[in-house]
Amino acid sequence: MEEFAIQKGHRNTTVIVDVERKRVLWIERRRSRAQIRPFFEQLGPVRSAQVQAVAMDMDTAYDV
């Protein structure tokens, strides 16, 4: 999971990638825990529980 600026002026985008399959799984225009919640809702509880690891920087936008 990574966020990056798409334009100067703090317009950020969040990207969730499956690194093993080298596929983009989710793109969201903002960066917050609320903005990535739909990704996990679409995965459902069974597949969400199968997530083994998440790599991200120390940005506080995703704090639990």
N, C-alpha and C positions, 0 to 999 in steps of 0.2 A: 504494500500500500504506500503510495507516494503522492504528495501534493506538489504542484508546481505552478508558477505564474504563467498564464497564457498571454498576458499583456502587461505592460508596465502599469502600475497603479493598483496592485494587489488584487487582481482578478485571478483567483486561484481555481485549480481543477484538481480533483482527486482521482487517481487511477488505481484500480485493484487488478493485479496481474497474477496469473498462474505461472510461476517461474519454471516449473517442470515441463509444462506444455508450451511455454512461451506464447501465451494468449492473454489478451486484455479481456477481463471479465466484467469490469464495471468502470464507467466514467461518470463523474458527477461534477457539475460546475462549481460547487462550493466545497469547503473543507470543514466538516464538523461531524461529530458523532451522529447527530440526527440525520445528516445527509447520506451516510452510508448504511443506516438502519434498513432501508428498503432492499439493499443487496442481500443482507442476511435473512430478511423475511422471504425473499424469493428462493433462497437456498433451502429454507425450511429448517426445522429443528434437528432433523436427523443428519442432513448434510452439513449444517453449521457445526454440529458436534464432531464431525470428522475433520475439521480444520485442525491441522497439527501445529502450525506456526504462522505467525504474522510478523513481517519485518517492516519497520517504519522508523522514521527519525523521532526525535524527542519533541516534536511540535505538540503544544498543549491543546490543539483543536480537537483531538480525538480522545482526550482524557476520559476515563471511566468514572 
